[in-house]
Amino acid sequence: MEKVIVFLSTLAGLALVLVLFAFSGIYDVGADRPHTDAVRAFLNVVRERSILRRAQTIQVPPLDDPERVREGAEHYSAMCVDCHLAPGISSSEIRAGLLPSPPNLSQQAIDPGIAFWTIKHGVKTTAMPAWGKTHDDEEIWNIVSFVRQLPHMTPSQYRAMTARHETDTHEGDHDDHDHDHQHEHEHE
């Protein structure tokens, strides 16, 4: 019984230390200051295990339809490229200020189920939005279909797939501001 009391007292003491630490404001949560190694490792494990657990039951539809890839390219160009980059785009103003740094989807393959879950639900404290609030599953699968192609694309192939969308997007810009978002990207 004495061991149980010691264990519970230790647990209560640790909980009190954590509460005092949280309320002290000592830990810097600024996005321009990286987490400590221990916090980063802990958050990475929590994020990866959580996504994997939820994505493992997702049934992946056929993703090779060229129309699906084209539709996904339009969405990716409008919503994703500033954070996740593309062939020939190595940086952006918004990406520079994000911690953790989003994956460069033009340089790594991602499991389709994991990509779908992440795009649909977003990831807390990473700036990854939950696109499922504004896009249906079919639109999200189109994005996944396109993301699967990114690591195999050249910069000219990427530009060809997204050129129509870029033209359509900017035709509606009639004010005096420069809305050509390509200027925000540093091309390789």
N, C-alpha and C positions, 0 to 999 in steps of 0.2 A: 504494500500500500504506500509505503514511503517513496518508492521509486515513481509511482504514479503522481504523487503530489509534487515531487521534484520536476518531473517532466511537464506537468501542467503549469507549474510556476515559471519554468523556463520559457514555455510557449507563450504565456501571458506577458512575460518580460520582453520577449522578442516582438510581440505584437505592439506593445507600448512604444518600444524604440522605433518601429516602423511608422507608427502614427505620429510621434514627435518629429521624426525626420520629414515626413510628408508635410506637416504643418509649418515646419521651420522655413521652408522656401530655399534651403541651401542648394538643392539640386537644380542646376541650370537647364531649363527646358527649351532654351533658344534654339531655333533651327540652324543657326550658324555655329553651334557648338556641338561636336559629336558626343554621343553617349560614351560613358566609360566602357572599357572592354567587357566588364562583367554584365552591365546592363544591356549592351548591344548583343552579346551572346545569348542572354536570357530572352530578349525580345525576338531574336531570330528563331530560336527554338520554338517559342510559343506561336509565332506567325506561321512557320513552315509546318508544324504538326497540326495546327488548327485547319489550315487550308487543305492539307493532304487528307485529313480525316473527312472533311466535308466533300471533297472532290472525288473520292474513290468510288462513289456509287453513281456518278454521272455517266449516262449513256451518250457516247460521242457519235453524232450522226456522220454520214459521209461528208468530207470537207473539201473534196477535190474539184467540185463544180466551178468552172471558170467564172460564171455569173456571181456565185457566192463570193469568190475571191475578189472580184471587181467591186462588189458592194462593200465588202469589208475594207478594201483599200480606201474608199471614199470616207468611211467612218474613221479609220485610223488617221488619215490625213487631217481630218477636222478635229479629232479629239485626243489623239494619243502621241503624235510625233514630237510635240514640245517636251514631253517628259521621257518618252521611250526611244526617241531618235529614229533614224532610218538610214539605209545605205546612202552614203555621201553627206550625211548630217551628223556631225560629231559633237555638237553642243547646242544649248539653247539658254536663253536668259533664265527661264523658269527652272530648268533642271539644275542649274548651278546652285540654287538656294534650297534644294530638297535634301533632307536627311530622314531616312536613309536614301541613298541615291537609287533611283528606279533602274531596273534592269534595262540594258540596251538590247531591245528585241531584234535588232538587225544583226546581232552577234551571238545570239544564243537561242537554242530551241527550247520550247516550253511544252510540257505535256498538255494536250488539248483540254482535258478535264480540269486541270489546275488553272489554265488560262481562262476557261469559261467561268469557273466559280469566282476567280479573282476579278474579272471584268464585271460580272453581274453584281457581286456583293461588295466590292471594294475592300480596302484593308485599313483598319483604324490606325491613326497616328502615322500614316505614310503619305498622305496626300492622294492616295489612289481612291478615286470616287466610286460609288456604287452605281454603275451605268444601268443596272437593272431597274432603277427608279424611272428612267426615261426611255429605255430601249427594251424591246421584247426579246425573247430567247433567240428567235431567228436572226435578228440583227446582231446579237452578241456572237452567235455561231459564225456569222459572216466575218466578223472581226477576227475571231479565232482562226478561221480559214486563211485569212490574209496574213496574220501573224506567223503562221506556220511557214509561209513562203519567204518572209523577210530575210532570214539568214542566207538564202540562196540567191538573192537579188543583187544586181549591180546598181549603182546610183542611177544610171540611165533607165534601167528597167523600172525602178521605183518612180522616177519622175514621169515616165510614160503612163504608168498605172494611175497616178494621182493627178496628172496634168488637167484632165477635164474637171475634176472636182475643184482644184485650185482656181481655174478660170471661172467656174460657176459661182464660187464663193465670193470672188473679188469683183464680179460684174455688178453686184449690188452696192458696192461702196461708192458713194457719191459725195462724201464730205471732203474737207481739206486735209484730213489726216492720212498718213501713209499706212495702209493696211496690208501691205505686202509682207506677210509674215516670214517669207524666205529670208528677209534681211536679219531676222533674229537668229538665224542658224549660221553656224560656221561650217562651210562646206570643206570637205577633204580635198 
